[in-house]
Amino acid sequence: MLDRFSDGNEKGGYGDAQDHPATTGTTPSATTGDIGSVPYWQWLGEAPGWHGGTLKGLRSKLGYLRRLGVTAIWISPGFKQAPFEATYHGYGIQNFLDVDPHFGTREDLRDLVDAAHQQGIYCLLDIILNHAANVFGYQDARYHRAGPSHLASGSHLCSPTLI
């Protein structure tokens, strides 16, 4: 999830399981007692909206990902989102041909892919065609309802009308 990963400007390192700065480069593994230690409603309440991850941030972590053994990254949809929807996850695409400014620019995307390839990492761009933003309209006359005489034996009639 691009928005949740990195903006490339992290300061003060990362937090450990108790949210203390991890200064030694190691963070203790999760224990059985850690599971479910954050109340669900608190966790859910902190999730909505943009968090600031960018293409440049992802690029800045390629060395880290390579050291983990990552050989491919599947980048969540970073295409231009509808500005009137909170679609940080990329499922409200308004323009499939441009990068959303929250994530960066087309040049940032090209730079990320070039840098990933230099590290031996493949890039997959997630494109969710059926999760476009509510910005497309259709002329009603384009669709017509087929009556029973138009149905082949054993077929089902699917109406474009929302129920």
DOLUM-679042 format. One record per atom (N, C-alpha, C): atom name; x, y, z; residue in one letter. Coordinates in steps of 0.05 Angstrom, whole numbers. Layout:
<nodes>
   name     east    north       up   resn
     CA        X        Y        Z      a
...
</nodes>
This chain:
<nodes>
   name     east    north       up   resn
      N       17      -23        0      m
     CA        0        0        0      m
      C       18       24        0      m
      N       20       37      -23      l
     CA       39       59      -27      l
      C       35       81       -6      l
      N       11       89       -1      d
     CA        5      111       17      d
      C       14      105       46      d
      N       15       79       53      r
     CA       21       71       80      r
      C       51       64       85      r
      N       67       65       63      f
     CA       94       54       66      f
      C      114       75       75      f
      N      121       95       59      s
     CA      142      114       66      s
      C      139      139       49      s
      N      146      161       62      d
     CA      148      186       46      d
      C      177      193       41      d
      N      195      177       51      g
     CA      224      182       47      g
      C      236      202       66      g
      N      219      213       84      n
     CA      228      234      102      n
      C      227      226      131      n
      N      228      200      137      e
     CA      225      191      165      e
      C      248      202      181      e
      N      241      212      204      k
     CA      261      223      223      k
      C      261      207      249      k
      N      284      203      260      g
     CA      285      190      287      g
      C      281      160      286      g
      N      284      148      263      g
     CA      282      119      261      g
      C      254      109      263      g
      N      252       84      269      y
     CA      226       70      271      y
      C      221       61      300      y
      N      196       57      306      g
     CA      189       49      333      g
      C      189       18      336      g
      N      195        9      360      d
     CA      193      -20      365      d
      C      165      -27      373      d
      N      161      -51      384      a
     CA      134      -60      392      a
      C      122      -42      413      a
      N      138      -29      429      q
     CA      128      -11      450      q
      C      129       19      441      q
      N      134       23      415      d
     CA      136       50      403      d
      C      159       66      414      d
      N      180       53      423      h
     CA      205       66      431      h
      C      223       66      406      h
      N      240       87      403      p
     CA      257       87      379      p
      C      274       62      377      p
      N      275       50      354      a
     CA      292       26      349      a
      C      318       36      339      a
      N      338       39      357      t
     CA      363       52      350      t
      C      385       31      344      t
      N      380        6      351      t
     CA      401      -15      347      t
      C      399      -29      321      t
      N      378      -25      306      g
     CA      374      -39      281      g
      C      359      -65      285      g
      N      352      -72      309      t
     CA      336      -96      314      t
      C      311      -89      329      t
      N      290     -102      324      t
     CA      265      -98      338      t
      C      256     -125      347      t
      N      248     -127      373      p
     CA      240     -153      383      p
      C      217     -165      367      p
      N      217     -191      364      s
     CA      195     -205      350      s
      C      170     -202      366      s
      N      148     -203      353      a
     CA      122     -202      367      a
      C      119     -228      383      a
      N      106     -224      406      t
     CA      101     -247      423      t
      C       71     -252      424      t
      N       63     -274      435      t
     CA       34     -281      437      t
      C       20     -259      452      t
      N       32     -246      472      g
     CA       19     -225      487      g
      C       15     -199      471      g
      N       30     -196      449      d
     CA       28     -172      432      d
      C        3     -173      415      d
      N       -6     -197      408      i
     CA      -28     -201      390      i
      C      -54     -189      402      i
      N      -66     -172      388      g
     CA      -91     -159      397      g
      C      -86     -139      419      g
      N      -62     -129      422      s
     CA      -56     -110      444      s
      C      -66      -81      437      s
      N      -73      -76      412      v
     CA      -84      -50      405      v
      C     -114      -54      402      v
      N     -130      -38      416      p
     CA     -159      -41      414      p
      C     -168      -37      385      p
      N     -186      -54      376      y
     CA     -194      -54      348      y
      C     -204      -26      339      y
      N     -221      -13      355      w
     CA     -233       12      347      w
      C     -211       34      345      w
      N     -191       32      362      q
     CA     -169       52      360      q
      C     -153       47      334      q
      N     -148       22      328      w
     CA     -133       15      304      w
      C     -149       24      279      w
      N     -175       19      279      l
     CA     -192       26      256      l
      C     -194       56      253      l
      N     -196       70      275      g
     CA     -199       99      275      g
      C     -174      114      265      g
      N     -151      102      267      e
     CA     -127      114      258      e
      C     -121      109      228      e
      N     -137       92      215      a
     CA     -131       84      188      a
      C     -141      103      166      a
      N     -164      116      169      p
     CA     -174      131      145      p
      C     -157      154      137      p
      N     -161      162      112      g
     CA     -147      185      101      g
      C     -119      180       91      g
      N     -108      200       80      w
     CA      -81      199       68      w
      C      -61      199       91      w
      N      -40      183       88      h
     CA      -18      182      108      h
      C        8      193       97      h
      N       11      195       71      g
     CA       34      209       60      g
      C       55      193       45      g
      N       52      166       42      g
     CA       71      151       28      g
      C       73      160       -1      g
      N       97      160      -13      t
     CA      101      170      -40      t
      C      118      151      -56      t
      N      119      155      -82      l
     CA      137      140      -99      l
      C      166      145      -92      l
      N      173      169      -85      k
     CA      201      175      -77      k
      C      207      160      -51      k
      N      187      159      -33      g
     CA      191      144       -8      g
      C      196      115      -13      g
      N      181      103      -30      l
     CA      185       75      -37      l
      C      213       71      -50      l
      N      220       89      -68      r
     CA      247       88      -80      r
      C      269       89      -59      r
      N      265      106      -39      s
     CA      286      109      -18      s
      C      289       83       -2      s
      N      271       65       -3      k
     CA      272       40       13      k
      C      279       16       -4      k
      N      286       19      -29      l
     CA      293       -4      -46      l
      C      316      -20      -36      l
      N      336       -8      -25      g
     CA      359      -22      -13      g
      C      350      -40       10      g
      N      333      -28       27      y
     CA      321      -43       50      y
      C      306      -67       40      y
      N      289      -63       20      l
     CA      272      -84        9      l
      C      290     -106       -4      l
      N      311      -98      -18      r
     CA      329     -117      -31      r
      C      343     -134       -9      r
      N      351     -121       13      r
     CA      365     -136       34      r
      C      346     -156       47      r
      N      320     -151       46      l
     CA      300     -170       56      l
      C      297     -194       38      l
      N      307     -191       13      g
     CA      305     -212       -6      g
      C      282     -208      -26      g
      N      270     -184      -25      v
     CA      248     -178      -43      v
      C      258     -177      -72      v
      N      244     -190      -90      t
     CA      251     -191     -118      t
      C      230     -178     -136      t
      N      207     -171     -124      a
     CA      186     -157     -139      a
      C      169     -141     -119      a
      N      160     -118     -128      i
     CA      142     -102     -111      i
      C      116      -98     -127      i
      N       94     -101     -113      w
     CA       68      -98     -125      w
      C       58      -71     -114      w
      N       58      -51     -130      i
     CA       52      -24     -122      i
      C       22      -19     -124      i
      N       10      -11     -102      s
     CA      -19       -6     -102      s
      C      -25       16     -122      s
      N      -50       18     -132      p
     CA      -56       38     -153      p
      C      -48       66     -145      p
      N      -31       78     -161      g
     CA      -21      105     -156      g
      C      -31      125     -177      g
      N      -52      117     -191      f
     CA      -62      134     -212      f
      C      -79      157     -200      f
      N      -84      177     -215      k
     CA      -99      201     -206      k
      C     -126      193     -195      k
      N     -130      200     -169      q
     CA     -155      194     -155      q
      C     -175      217     -157      q
      N     -200      211     -154      a
     CA     -220      232     -153      a
      C     -216      249     -128      a
      N     -213      275     -130      p
     CA     -206      291     -107      p
      C     -228      293      -86      p
      N     -252      286      -93      f
     CA     -275      288      -75      f
      C     -280      262      -59      f
      N     -263      242      -64      e
     CA     -265      217      -49      e
      C     -240      211      -34      e
      N     -242      200      -10      a
     CA     -219      193        6      a
      C     -208      165       -4      a
      N     -195      165      -26      t
     CA     -187      140      -39      t
      C     -157      137      -38      t
      N     -145      139      -15      y
     CA     -116      135      -12      y
      C     -107      108      -21      y
      N     -125       88      -21      h
     CA     -119       61      -29      h
      C     -117       57      -59      h
      N     -126       76      -74      g
     CA     -124       75     -103      g
      C     -147       63     -117      g
      N     -170       59     -103      y
     CA     -192       46     -116      y
      C     -213       66     -125      y
      N     -206       91     -128      g
     CA     -224      112     -138      g
      C     -210      128     -160      g
      N     -201      113     -180      i
     CA     -185      126     -201      i
      C     -202      143     -219      i
      N     -193      167     -224      q
     CA     -206      186     -242      q
      C     -192      186     -269      q
      N     -165      182     -269      n
     CA     -150      184     -294      n
      C     -129      161     -293      n
      N     -133      142     -310      f
     CA     -115      119     -311      f
      C      -88      125     -325      f
      N      -85      149     -335      l
     CA      -61      156     -350      l
      C      -43      175     -335      l
      N      -49      182     -310      d
     CA      -33      201     -295      d
      C      -29      191     -267      d
      N       -7      201     -254      v
     CA       -1      194     -227      v
      C      -15      214     -208      v
      N      -26      204     -186      d
     CA      -38      222     -167      d
      C      -17      240     -154      d
      N      -21      266     -152      p
     CA       -2      284     -139      p
      C        5      277     -111      p
      N      -13      263      -96      h
     CA       -6      254      -69      h
      C       18      236      -69      h
      N       21      220      -91      f
     CA       43      201      -93      f
      C       67      211     -107      f
      N       64      231     -123      g
     CA       87      242     -138      g
      C       79      249     -167      g
      N       99      244     -185      t
     CA       95      251     -213      t
      C      101      227     -230      t
      N       96      231     -256      r
     CA      103      209     -275      r
      C      133      204     -275      r
      N      148      226     -273      e
     CA      177      223     -271      e
      C      186      207     -246      e
      N      172      212     -224      d
     CA      178      196     -199      d
      C      173      167     -204      d
      N      151      160     -218      l
     CA      145      132     -224      l
      C      166      120     -242      l
      N      174      135     -263      r
     CA      195      124     -280      r
      C      221      120     -265      r
      N      228      140     -248      d
     CA      253      137     -231      d
      C      252      113     -213      d
      N      229      109     -200      l
     CA      225       86     -183      l
      C      229       60     -198      l
      N      217       57     -221      v
     CA      219       32     -236      v
      C      248       28     -245      v
      N      261       49     -255      d
     CA      289       47     -263      d
      C      307       39     -240      d
      N      303       51     -217      a
     CA      320       45     -193      a
      C      314       17     -184      a
      N      289        8     -184      a
     CA      282      -19     -176      a
      C      296      -39     -195      a
      N      295      -34     -220      h
     CA      307      -52     -239      h
      C      337      -54     -235      h
      N      350      -32     -228      q
     CA      379      -32     -222      q
      C      385      -49     -197      q
      N      365      -51     -179      q
     CA      368      -68     -155      q
      C      360      -97     -161      q
      N      351     -103     -186      g
     CA      342     -130     -192      g
      C      314     -135     -182      g
      N      298     -114     -179      i
     CA      271     -117     -168      i
      C      251     -110     -191      i
      N      232     -128     -195      y
     CA      211     -124     -214      y
      C      190     -106     -202      y
      N      175      -91     -218      c
     CA      153      -74     -209      c
      C      127      -83     -222      c
      N      107      -87     -206      l
     CA       80      -92     -216      l
      C       62      -69     -208      l
      N       49      -57     -228      l
     CA       30      -35     -222      l
      C        2      -47     -220      l
      N      -10      -43     -197      d
     CA      -37      -53     -193      d
      C      -56      -34     -207      d
      N      -73      -45     -224      i
     CA      -93      -29     -238      i
      C     -120      -42     -233      i
      N     -137      -28     -219      i
     CA     -163      -39     -212      i
      C     -184      -26     -230      i
      N     -189      -38     -253      l
     CA     -207      -26     -273      l
      C     -235      -24     -264      l
      N     -244      -42     -247      n
     CA     -272      -42     -238      n
      C     -276      -25     -213      n
      N     -255      -11     -204      h
     CA     -257        6     -180      h
      C     -251       35     -188      h
      N     -262       44     -210      a
     CA     -258       72     -218      a
      C     -275       90     -201      a
      N     -268      115     -199      a
     CA     -284      134     -184      a
      C     -311      138     -197      a
      N     -329      150     -183      n
     CA     -355      155     -193      n
      C     -355      180     -210      n
      N     -341      179     -232      v
     CA     -339      202     -250      v
      C     -347      196     -279      v
      N     -358      173     -283      f
     CA     -365      165     -310      f
      C     -395      163     -313      f
      N     -406      173     -335      g
     CA     -435      172     -339      g
      C     -441      158     -365      g
      N     -465      148     -368      y
     CA     -472      133     -392      y
      C     -500      143     -401      y
      N     -503      144     -427      q
     CA     -529      152     -438      q
      C     -549      129     -435      q
      N     -572      135     -424      d
     CA     -592      114     -420      d
      C     -600      100     -446      d
      N     -601      114     -468      a
     CA     -609      102     -494      a
      C     -590       81     -504      a
      N     -566       82     -494      r
     CA     -546       62     -502      r
      C     -553       34     -494      r
      N     -567       32     -472      y
     CA     -575        6     -461      y
      C     -605        2     -464      y
      N     -612      -22     -471      h
     CA     -640      -28     -472      h
      C     -644      -55     -459      h
      N     -668      -59     -449      r
     CA     -674      -84     -435      r
      C     -683     -104     -456      r
      N     -670     -126     -456      a
     CA     -678     -147     -475      a
      C     -701     -163     -462      a
      N     -721     -168     -478      g
     CA     -743     -184     -468      g
      C     -737     -213     -470      g
      N     -755     -230     -461      p
     CA     -751     -259     -461      p
      C     -745     -270     -489      p
      N     -756     -256     -510      s
     CA     -751     -267     -537      s
      C     -722     -264     -546      s
      N     -706     -247     -532      h
     CA     -678     -243     -538      h
      C     -660     -262     -524      h
      N     -671     -278     -506      l
     CA     -655     -296     -490      l
      C     -651     -323     -503      l
      N     -627     -332     -503      a
     CA     -622     -360     -513      a
      C     -631     -379     -490      a
      N     -637     -403     -498      s
     CA     -645     -422     -478      s
      C     -623     -426     -457      s
      N     -631     -424     -432      g
     CA     -612     -428     -410      g
      C     -596     -404     -402      g
      N     -600     -381     -416      s
     CA     -584     -357     -409      s
      C     -599     -341     -388      s
      N     -585     -321     -376      h
     CA     -597     -304     -356      h
      C     -596     -275     -365      h
      N     -616     -260     -358      l
     CA     -617     -231     -365      l
      C     -604     -215     -343      l
      N     -584     -200     -350      c
     CA     -571     -182     -331      c
      C     -577     -153     -338      c
      N     -589     -139     -320      s
     CA     -597     -111     -325      s
      C     -575      -92     -316      s
      N     -569      -71     -332      p
     CA     -550      -51     -322      p
      C     -561      -33     -301      p
      N     -587      -35     -295      t
     CA     -600      -19     -275      t
      C     -592      -27     -247      t
      N     -584       -8     -231      l
     CA     -577      -14     -203      l
      C     -603      -21     -188      l
      N     -601      -40     -171      i
     CA     -624      -49     -156      i
      C     -621      -38     -128      i
</nodes>
